[in-house]
Amino acid sequence: MPKLVILLITLLGSSPIYAERLPADPTKPLASHVAIGDIKKPEQGYVLSSLIVGKRTPSAIINGQRVQQGDLVDGAEVVEINRTGVKLNTGSEYQIISLAERKGFSKVKSGK
């Protein structure tokens, strides 16, 4: 029994030291490995695949990523989503992308 108590005290006493060495989120990449030059806008620009507007919060699919107002997509902030398209703030300018710019079938889903 005394050996068990000593083992528990040893394990409980060492766990805070071990926890301090672990990153806060093990799935998150370390900041030291990401350089500012590594973040690039895709060469094809921003591609709007679909819009979802209606009674709920509007969202869009841009460069394969589902976004809402305020989200970031490939370095640009989504400023506005409406039936005509999406307004992005790229940092140096505002850019509006729409489904009308694409050739072929357009997908617009309405919640009404």
Buried (B, 14 or more C-beta within 10 A) or exposed (E): EEEEEEEEEEEEEEEEEEEEEEEEEEEEEEEEEEEEEEEEBEEEEBBBBBBBBEEEEBBBBBBEEEBEBEBEBBEBBBBBBEEBBBBBBBEEEEBBBBBEEEEEEBEEEEEE
